[in-house]
Structures are given as structure tokens and as C-alpha cells.
Amino acid sequence: MAQESRPDDFVSLQDVPEGTKVRMADGVIAEVTANPRDGGWLFIRFVEYPEDPSRVGEDDMVFCTDVLGVV
């Protein structure tokens, strides 16, 4: 079962460097490909996607409340 994030349960993303792996609230593992350093958004590439393995390698953006932590 996927873990849900709460509005007050987030990771500070402002200084997360490119290449860092993060765990998402839905169990996905992603690698940071760019960080605009606004504290809210990261550009990522999916590394592990248990619900849909075809998305591995796909690029996306995520918001801070979707990120549970650094792997």
C-alpha cells in the first residue's frame, strides 16, 4: 500500500544536489536531474517504479510534499 504524504510532512528540497536519489510517497525511487532551488520542485528521473516498471527512465517533476526523503 502506498504511503500518503501530509502537508506538514515534507523534505526541504532547496539544497538537494543533482544525482541524489529520493523516495516518493508512492514508493517510487527517483534520481534528481535538476533542482531549481525554489524549495518546492525537483526534476527527476524514475529509477524504480513498482506500480508501473515501464516508467523507469522517464523524466518528471515532483513537488516537495511528494518526497519522503533522500535514499
TORPA-4810 file (N, C-alpha, C, O; in nm, 3 decimals):
<nodes>
NODE_1_0.084_-0.118_0.000_0.000_0.000_0.000_0.088_0.124_0.000_0.186_0.131_0.075_M
NODE_2_0.056_0.221_-0.082_0.135_0.344_-0.093_0.115_0.430_0.031_0.005_0.440_0.085_A
NODE_3_0.222_0.492_0.074_0.217_0.581_0.187_0.179_0.719_0.138_0.235_0.769_0.040_Q
NODE_4_0.083_0.782_0.205_0.041_0.916_0.165_0.121_1.020_0.242_0.156_1.000_0.358_E
NODE_5_0.149_1.132_0.176_0.218_1.241_0.244_0.114_1.336_0.302_0.002_1.346_0.252_S
NODE_6_0.153_1.405_0.407_0.068_1.507_0.468_0.129_1.643_0.438_0.250_1.652_0.416_R
NODE_7_0.049_1.749_0.437_0.102_1.882_0.406_0.218_1.924_0.497_0.306_1.998_0.452_P
NODE_8_0.220_1.878_0.623_0.326_1.917_0.715_0.440_1.815_0.720_0.528_1.824_0.805_D
NODE_9_0.439_1.718_0.629_0.537_1.609_0.627_0.612_1.613_0.494_0.575_1.544_0.400_D
NODE_10_0.719_1.696_0.488_0.792_1.708_0.363_0.941_1.727_0.390_0.982_1.756_0.502_F
NODE_11_1.020_1.709_0.287_1.165_1.724_0.293_1.202_1.859_0.232_1.146_1.899_0.130_V
NODE_12_1.295_1.929_0.294_1.345_2.055_0.237_1.428_2.022_0.115_1.530_1.953_0.125_S
NODE_13_1.386_2.070_0.000_1.449_2.033_-0.127_1.546_2.136_-0.181_1.614_2.111_-0.281_L
NODE_14_1.555_2.251_-0.118_1.631_2.361_-0.175_1.776_2.326_-0.207_1.828_2.373_-0.308_Q
NODE_15_1.842_2.246_-0.125_1.983_2.217_-0.146_2.011_2.072_-0.188_2.126_2.028_-0.180_D
NODE_16_1.910_1.998_-0.232_1.932_1.860_-0.277_2.007_1.864_-0.410_1.956_1.921_-0.507_V
NODE_17_2.128_1.804_-0.416_2.206_1.812_-0.540_2.158_1.715_-0.648_2.093_1.615_-0.619_P
NODE_18_2.192_1.747_-0.772_2.164_1.657_-0.883_2.236_1.524_-0.858_2.346_1.521_-0.803_E
NODE_19_2.171_1.415_-0.897_2.228_1.283_-0.878_2.181_1.215_-0.750_2.200_1.095_-0.733_G
NODE_20_2.120_1.291_-0.659_2.068_1.235_-0.535_1.944_1.151_-0.565_1.862_1.189_-0.649_T
NODE_21_1.932_1.038_-0.497_1.813_0.954_-0.512_1.716_0.987_-0.398_1.757_1.002_-0.283_K
NODE_22_1.588_0.998_-0.433_1.485_1.029_-0.336_1.374_0.924_-0.342_1.348_0.865_-0.447_V
NODE_23_1.310_0.903_-0.226_1.195_0.812_-0.218_1.068_0.895_-0.218_1.055_0.991_-0.142_R
NODE_24_0.976_0.856_-0.306_0.850_0.927_-0.319_0.744_0.864_-0.228_0.760_0.750_-0.184_M
NODE_25_0.637_0.936_-0.202_0.529_0.890_-0.115_0.463_0.763_-0.168_0.409_0.685_-0.089_A
NODE_26_0.467_0.740_-0.299_0.403_0.621_-0.357_0.499_0.504_-0.371_0.466_0.404_-0.435_D
NODE_27_0.620_0.514_-0.310_0.716_0.404_-0.314_0.815_0.410_-0.428_0.904_0.326_-0.436_G
NODE_28_0.801_0.506_-0.516_0.890_0.523_-0.630_1.025_0.577_-0.583_1.031_0.659_-0.491_V
NODE_29_1.133_0.529_-0.645_1.267_0.585_-0.622_1.303_0.663_-0.748_1.287_0.614_-0.860_I
NODE_30_1.352_0.785_-0.728_1.386_0.871_-0.842_1.521_0.937_-0.818_1.564_0.955_-0.704_A
NODE_31_1.587_0.972_-0.928_1.714_1.045_-0.922_1.689_1.190_-0.961_1.621_1.217_-1.061_E
NODE_32_1.743_1.282_-0.884_1.728_1.425_-0.913_1.813_1.459_-1.035_1.934_1.436_-1.035_V
NODE_33_1.750_1.514_-1.138_1.822_1.554_-1.259_1.847_1.704_-1.264_1.939_1.750_-1.331_T
NODE_34_1.764_1.781_-1.194_1.782_1.926_-1.185_1.706_1.976_-1.063_1.604_1.920_-1.023_A
NODE_35_1.758_2.083_-1.004_1.694_2.143_-0.888_1.691_2.294_-0.908_1.796_2.359_-0.905_N
NODE_36_1.571_2.351_-0.929_1.562_2.496_-0.947_1.590_2.574_-0.817_1.594_2.697_-0.819_P
NODE_37_1.609_2.502_-0.707_1.642_2.560_-0.575_1.536_2.658_-0.524_1.566_2.755_-0.455_R
NODE_38_1.411_2.630_-0.561_1.300_2.710_-0.510_1.239_2.649_-0.385_1.150_2.707_-0.324_D
NODE_39_1.288_2.529_-0.347_1.239_2.463_-0.227_1.110_2.386_-0.246_1.065_2.318_-0.154_G
NODE_40_1.052_2.395_-0.363_0.924_2.329_-0.386_0.927_2.218_-0.489_0.857_2.118_-0.474_G
NODE_41_1.009_2.233_-0.593_1.007_2.140_-0.705_1.143_2.077_-0.730_1.247_2.137_-0.703_W
NODE_42_1.140_1.954_-0.782_1.259_1.885_-0.832_1.227_1.826_-0.969_1.114_1.783_-0.992_L
NODE_43_1.323_1.825_-1.057_1.314_1.749_-1.181_1.379_1.614_-1.152_1.489_1.608_-1.098_F
NODE_44_1.310_1.507_-1.188_1.358_1.373_-1.153_1.350_1.277_-1.271_1.284_1.303_-1.372_I
NODE_45_1.420_1.165_-1.256_1.411_1.052_-1.350_1.380_0.929_-1.265_1.449_0.902_-1.166_R
NODE_46_1.277_0.855_-1.304_1.238_0.737_-1.227_1.344_0.627_-1.238_1.387_0.592_-1.348_F
NODE_47_1.385_0.573_-1.122_1.484_0.466_-1.115_1.415_0.334_-1.082_1.448_0.230_-1.139_V
NODE_48_1.320_0.339_-0.989_1.237_0.222_-0.953_1.092_0.269_-0.949_1.061_0.370_-0.886_E
NODE_49_1.005_0.196_-1.016_0.863_0.232_-1.019_0.783_0.104_-1.006_0.739_0.048_-1.107_Y
NODE_50_0.761_0.055_-0.882_0.698_-0.075_-0.859_0.560_-0.092_-0.925_0.528_-0.201_-0.972_P
NODE_51_0.480_0.013_-0.927_0.344_0.004_-0.982_0.342_-0.002_-1.135_0.248_-0.056_-1.193_E
NODE_52_0.445_0.053_-1.201_0.449_0.057_-1.347_0.594_0.061_-1.396_0.645_0.169_-1.428_D
NODE_53_0.661_-0.055_-1.401_0.803_-0.060_-1.441_0.833_0.005_-1.576_0.948_0.040_-1.602_P
NODE_54_0.734_0.021_-1.662_0.758_0.084_-1.792_0.795_0.232_-1.777_0.845_0.292_-1.872_S
NODE_55_0.772_0.291_-1.661_0.804_0.433_-1.638_0.949_0.456_-1.595_0.995_0.570_-1.588_R
NODE_56_1.023_0.348_-1.566_1.164_0.361_-1.529_1.239_0.429_-1.644_1.225_0.388_-1.760_V
NODE_57_1.317_0.532_-1.613_1.389_0.609_-1.713_1.315_0.733_-1.759_1.373_0.819_-1.825_G
NODE_58_1.188_0.743_-1.726_1.105_0.858_-1.765_1.137_0.978_-1.676_1.163_0.962_-1.557_E
NODE_59_1.134_1.098_-1.733_1.157_1.222_-1.658_1.025_1.283_-1.615_0.923_1.267_-1.682_D
NODE_60_1.028_1.355_-1.502_0.908_1.418_-1.449_0.950_1.529_-1.352_1.068_1.548_-1.326_D
NODE_61_0.851_1.600_-1.299_0.871_1.698_-1.193_0.793_1.651_-1.071_0.686_1.590_-1.086_M
NODE_62_0.845_1.678_-0.951_0.774_1.642_-0.829_0.774_1.761_-0.734_0.865_1.844_-0.735_V
NODE_63_0.670_1.767_-0.651_0.657_1.873_-0.552_0.706_1.821_-0.417_0.707_1.701_-0.393_F
NODE_64_0.747_1.911_-0.329_0.809_1.873_-0.202_0.723_1.780_-0.118_0.778_1.694_-0.048_C
NODE_65_0.591_1.793_-0.121_0.506_1.706_-0.039_0.500_1.563_-0.092_0.450_1.474_-0.023_T
NODE_66_0.551_1.540_-0.214_0.555_1.406_-0.271_0.682_1.331_-0.234_0.691_1.210_-0.256_D
NODE_67_0.781_1.401_-0.178_0.911_1.342_-0.147_0.917_1.307_0.001_0.900_1.394_0.087_V
NODE_68_0.942_1.177_0.031_0.952_1.134_0.170_1.092_1.154_0.227_1.107_1.182_0.346_L
NODE_69_1.194_1.138_0.143_1.329_1.153_0.194_1.433_1.115_0.092_1.403_1.068_-0.018_G
NODE_70_1.558_1.136_0.131_1.673_1.101_0.048_1.706_0.955_0.075_1.704_0.910_0.189_V
NODE_71_1.738_0.881_-0.032_1.772_0.738_-0.019_1.920_0.726_0.005_1.972_0.615_0.019_V
</nodes>
